[in-house]
Amino acid sequence: MHNKTTAILIKQLYKLQKLFPIVAARIETRWGILAGHLYLQELLIKHRPNRHGFPEYIFQLIMCIYLLHVSEFGDFGIPLILTMANVESPEIEHDVVNEI
C-alpha cells in the first residue's frame, strides 16, 4: 500500500473507531481481501428496512474507506451500485461531527 493511502486509511479508521469500534475493527481485519470489499458494501447499502443508517459524517468516512479499498485492490468484479432506494439514509447529526 502506498504511504499516502496508508496515512489516509489510518486517519479515517481512527475517526470511525471513536464511535463504531467494532465496525472499524472488522474493516481492519478484512482489509485487502474480498470479505473486506463485501463488508464495506454491506455497510453502505440498505438491506434491512428497519435500519436507520449511520450519521452522515460516519457514512462519508465509510465511503472514503471504501474508495481507498477499491483504489488499492480493485472491485473484485463486484462494483458498488448505489441508488436512492438502496443507500443507507444517513442521519444528520451535527453534534457527532463536532465531537470528533
C-alpha beads as a LAMMPS data file, in Angstrom:
LAMMPS data file: protein, C-alpha beads

100 atoms
99 bonds

1 atom types
1 bond types

-500.0 500.0 xlo xhi
-500.0 500.0 ylo yhi
-500.0 500.0 zlo zhi

Masses

1 110.0

Atoms # bond

1 1 1 0.000 0.000 0.000
2 1 1 1.247 3.468 -0.807
3 1 1 2.332 5.612 2.140
4 1 1 -0.209 8.322 1.339
5 1 1 -3.066 5.794 1.126
6 1 1 -1.939 4.176 4.369
7 1 1 -1.901 7.536 6.155
8 1 1 -5.394 8.393 4.913
9 1 1 -6.726 4.967 5.909
10 1 1 -5.264 5.178 9.417
11 1 1 -6.772 8.624 9.891
12 1 1 -10.213 7.506 8.690
13 1 1 -10.210 4.311 10.777
14 1 1 -9.174 6.282 13.863
15 1 1 -12.160 8.604 13.410
16 1 1 -14.508 5.679 12.824
17 1 1 -13.161 3.781 15.820
18 1 1 -14.196 6.549 18.212
19 1 1 -17.900 5.913 17.600
20 1 1 -18.032 2.482 15.967
21 1 1 -15.055 0.451 17.234
22 1 1 -16.445 -2.918 16.134
23 1 1 -17.049 -1.681 12.591
24 1 1 -13.517 -0.229 12.433
25 1 1 -12.001 -3.488 13.715
26 1 1 -13.927 -5.537 11.153
27 1 1 -12.722 -3.287 8.336
28 1 1 -9.141 -3.559 9.547
29 1 1 -9.178 -7.365 9.762
30 1 1 -10.746 -7.707 6.310
31 1 1 -8.583 -5.090 4.583
32 1 1 -7.302 -6.099 1.158
33 1 1 -9.499 -9.157 0.657
34 1 1 -12.872 -9.861 -0.925
35 1 1 -14.510 -10.098 2.505
36 1 1 -13.445 -6.509 3.198
37 1 1 -14.868 -5.281 -0.080
38 1 1 -18.185 -7.014 0.600
39 1 1 -18.317 -5.792 4.206
40 1 1 -17.795 -2.181 3.150
41 1 1 -20.524 -2.530 0.523
42 1 1 -22.839 -4.034 3.141
43 1 1 -22.296 -1.002 5.365
44 1 1 -23.233 1.362 2.538
45 1 1 -26.248 -0.463 1.097
46 1 1 -29.578 -0.751 2.860
47 1 1 -30.601 -4.362 3.374
48 1 1 -32.987 -4.054 6.298
49 1 1 -35.995 -1.729 6.180
50 1 1 -35.857 -1.009 9.940
51 1 1 -32.260 0.232 9.811
52 1 1 -31.737 3.988 10.186
53 1 1 -28.255 4.184 8.731
54 1 1 -25.148 5.837 10.065
55 1 1 -24.829 9.504 10.894
56 1 1 -23.906 11.438 7.745
57 1 1 -20.316 12.000 8.877
58 1 1 -19.771 8.277 9.526
59 1 1 -21.384 7.355 6.203
60 1 1 -18.898 9.676 4.488
61 1 1 -15.973 8.112 6.385
62 1 1 -17.063 4.629 5.337
63 1 1 -17.444 5.766 1.725
64 1 1 -13.924 7.230 1.842
65 1 1 -12.555 3.970 3.260
66 1 1 -14.441 2.009 0.592
67 1 1 -12.951 4.175 -2.167
68 1 1 -9.459 3.684 -0.716
69 1 1 -10.029 -0.071 -0.717
70 1 1 -11.194 -0.062 -4.348
71 1 1 -8.300 2.159 -5.440
72 1 1 -5.792 -0.245 -3.859
73 1 1 -7.359 -3.637 -4.612
74 1 1 -9.983 -3.092 -7.311
75 1 1 -13.637 -4.010 -7.010
76 1 1 -13.134 -7.812 -7.117
77 1 1 -15.554 -7.861 -10.047
78 1 1 -18.340 -6.625 -7.758
79 1 1 -18.928 -2.916 -8.344
80 1 1 -20.925 -0.859 -5.873
81 1 1 -24.199 0.276 -7.409
82 1 1 -25.847 2.961 -5.328
83 1 1 -29.364 4.177 -5.967
84 1 1 -31.596 6.306 -3.825
85 1 1 -33.551 3.146 -2.972
86 1 1 -30.629 1.125 -1.627
87 1 1 -28.363 3.692 0.034
88 1 1 -28.408 3.823 3.797
89 1 1 -30.104 7.105 4.618
90 1 1 -27.543 8.938 6.708
91 1 1 -28.902 10.617 9.787
92 1 1 -27.753 14.205 10.008
93 1 1 -26.243 14.683 13.445
94 1 1 -24.081 17.763 13.556
95 1 1 -23.236 17.160 17.225
96 1 1 -21.384 13.975 16.258
97 1 1 -19.255 15.872 13.754
98 1 1 -18.340 18.448 16.373
99 1 1 -17.312 15.770 18.905
100 1 1 -14.740 14.192 16.633

Bonds

1 1 1 2
2 1 2 3
3 1 3 4
4 1 4 5
5 1 5 6
6 1 6 7
7 1 7 8
8 1 8 9
9 1 9 10
10 1 10 11
11 1 11 12
12 1 12 13
13 1 13 14
14 1 14 15
15 1 15 16
16 1 16 17
17 1 17 18
18 1 18 19
19 1 19 20
20 1 20 21
21 1 21 22
22 1 22 23
23 1 23 24
24 1 24 25
25 1 25 26
26 1 26 27
27 1 27 28
28 1 28 29
29 1 29 30
30 1 30 31
31 1 31 32
32 1 32 33
33 1 33 34
34 1 34 35
35 1 35 36
36 1 36 37
37 1 37 38
38 1 38 39
39 1 39 40
40 1 40 41
41 1 41 42
42 1 42 43
43 1 43 44
44 1 44 45
45 1 45 46
46 1 46 47
47 1 47 48
48 1 48 49
49 1 49 50
50 1 50 51
51 1 51 52
52 1 52 53
53 1 53 54
54 1 54 55
55 1 55 56
56 1 56 57
57 1 57 58
58 1 58 59
59 1 59 60
60 1 60 61
61 1 61 62
62 1 62 63
63 1 63 64
64 1 64 65
65 1 65 66
66 1 66 67
67 1 67 68
68 1 68 69
69 1 69 70
70 1 70 71
71 1 71 72
72 1 72 73
73 1 73 74
74 1 74 75
75 1 75 76
76 1 76 77
77 1 77 78
78 1 78 79
79 1 79 80
80 1 80 81
81 1 81 82
82 1 82 83
83 1 83 84
84 1 84 85
85 1 85 86
86 1 86 87
87 1 87 88
88 1 88 89
89 1 89 90
90 1 90 91
91 1 91 92
92 1 92 93
93 1 93 94
94 1 94 95
95 1 95 96
96 1 96 97
97 1 97 98
98 1 98 99
99 1 99 100
